[in-house]
C-alpha cells in the first residue's frame, strides 16, 4: 500500500511539474508574441492620427483623439496604389515561379541522381550562401548596365532562373527524407523521372513548399534595394518605392499617411502567412514505406 502511495505521489508531482512547465512556456510565448505585435499595433494606431505631429508628441498619445480614416484614401492616391500593386505582384509571381521551379529541378537532381562531382558541386552551391549580397551588387549592376538592362525589370526577374542556394538546400534535404521505395514503386508502374517528381515527390513536399513560398513572397514583396537600383521609371515602381511619394520638396514626410501606406503594404504578407499555415497542416502526409 505504501508503495502504491509513493507511486501515486510521484505521478502527481510529475503532473504538477508538467502543468507548471506548460504554464511558464505559455507565459513566455505570450510575452514574446506581445513584443512582436507591439510595433504593428503602434503602426496601425499611428495610421489614424490626424497629423504627423501627433505621432511625435511627448508623452506619446497612442490612441488618437479623432480617428482620421481619410489617411488611407490619401495614401492610396499618393502611392498610386493600383499601379504599384500591379508592378509588385508581377515581380512576385515571376520571381517566385522561376525560383521555385528551378530550385525543385536542381534539388531533385542532387537528391535522386548520382554523378561523380555531385557532392563537390553541392558544396560549391552552399558556399555561395556565405557571400553577402552587397559583394555581388556592384558587379551585377555593371553587367546589367553593359547589356542594357538598367531601367527594366529583367535584372530582378532573370536571376531567379535556376533557383537559389537556400531553396535548393531545403528542398534537397526534404527529398532525402522521402523513402526511395516510393520512386522504385512508381518506376515499376511506368513513371519516368519527371513523373516521379510530379506524382510522388511534390505531393509529399507541400509543407516545405509552403514554407518557401512564404519566405520567397515576403522577400520579393518587401524588397527595396533591388527595385531602387534598377527601376528608374516611376511607372515601374513597386509598393516599397511608392512609400517615398509622401516626401515633399523640402524632405518632410507625412508620417501618419506613411503609416497608412505601410498598413496597406503589409496586409498581403499577413494574408499569405495565414494561408500558408493551413497548407502546413494539410500538406503533412504519412508514408507506409520505410527504409
C-alpha positions in Angstrom: 0.0 0.0 0.0 2.8 2.4 0.8 4.5 1.6 -2.5 1.3 2.5 -4.3 1.1 5.8 -2.4 4.6 6.6 -3.3 4.0 5.9 -7.0 0.8 8.0 -6.9 2.6 10.9 -5.2 5.4 10.7 -7.8 3.0 10.7 -10.7 1.1 13.6 -9.1 4.3 15.5 -8.7 5.2 14.9 -12.4 1.8 16.2 -13.5 2.2 19.3 -11.3 5.7 19.9 -12.8 4.4 19.4 -16.3 1.5 21.8 -15.7 3.8 24.4 -14.3 6.2 23.9 -17.2 3.4 24.4 -19.7 2.2 27.5 -17.9 5.7 29.0 -17.9 6.1 28.3 -21.6 2.7 29.8 -22.3 3.5 33.0 -20.4 6.9 33.3 -22.1 5.3 32.7 -25.6 2.6 35.3 -24.8 5.2 37.9 -23.8 7.2 37.3 -26.9 4.1 37.5 -29.1 3.1 40.8 -27.5 6.6 42.2 -28.0 6.4 41.2 -31.7 2.9 42.6 -32.1 3.6 46.0 -30.5 5.3 47.7 -33.5 2.4 46.6 -35.7 -0.2 47.8 -33.3 1.6 51.1 -33.0 1.8 51.4 -36.8 -1.9 50.8 -37.1 -2.8 53.4 -34.4 -0.4 56.0 -35.9 -2.1 55.5 -39.3 -5.3 57.1 -37.8 -3.5 60.1 -36.3 -4.8 63.5 -37.6 -1.3 64.9 -38.2 2.3 63.8 -38.1 2.9 66.0 -35.0 0.6 63.8 -33.0 2.9 60.8 -33.6 6.0 62.5 -32.2 4.5 64.3 -29.2 5.6 63.6 -25.7 4.2 61.9 -23.7 3.1 59.7 -26.6 -0.6 59.6 -27.3 -1.2 56.1 -28.6 -5.0 56.3 -29.0 -5.9 59.1 -31.5 -8.4 61.7 -30.3 -10.0 61.6 -33.7 -9.6 58.6 -36.0 -8.8 60.0 -39.4 -9.8 57.3 -41.9 -9.1 59.7 -44.8 -5.4 58.9 -44.3 -5.9 55.7 -46.1 -7.7 57.4 -49.0 -4.9 59.9 -49.4 -2.2 57.2 -49.0 -4.0 55.1 -51.7 -3.9 58.1 -54.1 -0.4 59.3 -53.3 1.1 55.8 -53.7 -0.8 55.3 -56.9 -1.7 52.0 -55.3 -3.2 50.1 -58.2 -0.2 50.6 -60.5 2.4 50.0 -57.7 0.4 46.9 -56.6 0.4 45.5 -60.1 4.1 46.1 -60.6 4.9 44.4 -57.3 2.6 41.5 -58.0 4.2 41.0 -61.4 7.6 40.8 -59.8 6.5 38.5 -57.0 4.7 36.0 -59.4 7.6 36.0 -61.9 10.4 35.6 -59.4 8.5 33.0 -57.2 7.6 30.9 -60.2 11.1 30.9 -61.8 12.8 30.4 -58.4 10.7 27.6 -57.1 10.6 25.7 -60.4 14.4 26.0 -60.8 15.0 25.1 -57.2 12.8 22.0 -57.4 14.6 20.7 -60.5 18.1 21.3 -59.2 17.2 19.8 -55.8 15.7 16.8 -57.5 18.9 16.2 -59.3 21.1 16.5 -56.2 18.7 14.2 -54.2 17.9 11.4 -56.6 20.6 11.2 -59.2 24.2 10.0 -59.0 27.1 11.8 -60.5 30.9 11.9 -60.0 31.1 15.6 -58.8 27.7 15.8 -57.2 28.9 16.3 -53.6 31.5 18.9 -54.7 29.0 20.8 -56.8 26.6 20.8 -53.9 29.3 22.1 -51.5 30.1 24.8 -54.1 26.5 25.8 -54.3 26.2 26.0 -50.5 29.4 28.2 -50.4 27.5 30.9 -52.3 25.3 31.4 -49.3 28.3 32.7 -47.4 28.7 35.7 -49.8 26.9 38.8 -48.6 24.6 40.3 -51.3 26.5 43.6 -51.2 29.6 42.0 -52.6 27.8 41.0 -55.8 25.7 44.1 -56.1 28.2 46.3 -57.9 29.5 43.6 -60.3 25.9 42.7 -61.1 25.0 46.4 -61.7 28.0 46.7 -64.1 27.0 43.6 -66.0 23.3 44.7 -66.4 24.4 48.2 -67.4 26.7 46.7 -70.1 23.9 44.6 -71.6 21.4 47.4 -71.3 19.0 46.1 -68.7 19.1 49.1 -66.4 15.6 50.6 -66.2 13.8 47.3 -66.8 12.5 44.5 -64.7 14.9 42.0 -66.2 17.7 42.3 -63.5 15.1 41.5 -60.8 13.5 38.5 -62.7 16.2 36.8 -64.7 18.5 35.9 -61.8 15.6 33.8 -60.3 16.1 31.2 -63.1 17.9 28.2 -61.6 16.6 28.8 -58.1 18.5 29.9 -55.0 21.0 28.0 -52.8 18.8 28.2 -49.7 15.7 26.9 -51.5 17.7 24.1 -53.2 19.2 23.1 -49.8 15.9 23.0 -48.1 14.2 21.0 -50.9 17.1 18.5 -51.2 17.1 17.8 -47.5 13.3 17.2 -47.6 13.6 14.9 -50.6 16.2 12.9 -48.9 13.7 12.2 -46.1 11.2 10.7 -48.6 11.8 6.9 -49.0 13.3 5.9 -52.3 11.0 2.9 -52.2 8.2 5.2 -53.5 10.4 6.0 -56.5 11.0 2.4 -57.2 7.3 1.5 -56.9 6.5 4.4 -59.3 9.1 3.2 -61.8 7.6 -0.3 -61.8 4.3 1.3 -62.6 5.8 3.0 -65.6 6.7 6.5 -64.2 9.7 8.3 -65.6 11.9 10.8 -63.8 9.6 13.7 -64.2 6.6 11.5 -63.4 8.2 10.5 -60.1 8.8 14.2 -59.3 5.3 15.3 -60.3 3.3 12.4 -58.9 5.3 11.2 -55.9 7.7 13.8 -54.6 5.8 17.1 -55.0 2.6 15.9 -53.2 4.8 14.9 -50.3 6.6 18.2 -50.3 3.7 20.6 -49.6 5.0 21.6 -46.1 8.4 22.7 -47.3 7.0 24.3 -50.5 4.5 26.3 -48.4 7.4 27.5 -46.2 9.5 28.5 -49.2 6.5 30.3 -50.7 6.2 32.4 -47.6 9.9 33.2 -47.5 10.1 34.0 -51.2 6.9 36.1 -51.2 8.0 38.2 -48.2 11.5 38.6 -49.6 10.3 39.9 -53.1 7.3 41.8 -51.8 9.4 43.8 -49.3 12.5 44.2 -51.4 13.5 47.9 -51.7 17.2 47.8 -52.6 16.8 45.9 -55.9 13.9 48.0 -57.3 15.5 51.2 -56.2 18.7 50.4 -58.2 17.2 49.1 -61.4 13.7 50.6 -61.7 14.4 54.1 -62.8 11.0 54.9 -64.3 8.3 55.8 -61.8 5.8 53.8 -63.9 7.7 50.6 -62.8 7.9 51.5 -59.1 6.8 48.8 -56.6 4.9 49.5 -53.4 8.2 49.7 -51.4 9.4 52.5 -53.6 6.0 54.2 -53.6 6.2 54.8 -49.8 8.6 57.6 -50.6 6.0 59.5 -52.6 4.9 61.1 -49.3 8.1 63.2 -49.1 7.6 66.7 -50.2 10.1 69.0 -51.9 11.6 70.1 -48.5 12.1 66.5 -47.4 9.3 66.4 -44.8 7.4 63.2 -44.5 3.7 63.0 -43.7 4.2 60.1 -41.2 0.5 59.5 -40.5 -0.1 58.8 -44.2 3.1 56.8 -44.4 1.9 54.6 -41.6 -1.4 54.1 -43.5 0.6 53.1 -46.6 2.7 50.7 -44.5 -0.5 49.0 -43.2 -1.8 48.5 -46.8 1.7 47.3 -47.8 1.8 44.7 -45.0 -1.7 43.2 -45.4 -0.8 40.9 -48.4 2.1 39.4 -46.4 -0.1 38.8 -43.4 -2.7 37.1 -45.7 -0.1 34.9 -47.4 1.2 33.9 -43.9 -2.3 32.7 -42.7 -3.0 30.9 -45.9 0.4 29.1 -45.7 -0.4 28.0 -42.1 -3.3 26.0 -43.4 -1.0 24.4 -46.0 1.3 23.3 -43.3 -1.4 21.2 -41.7 -3.0 19.9 -45.0 0.4 19.1 -46.6 1.7 16.7 -44.0 1.3 13.2 -45.3 2.4 9.9 -43.9 4.1 7.1 -45.9 3.7 3.4 -45.3 7.1 2.6 -46.6 10.3 2.7 -44.6 13.8 2.1 -45.5 
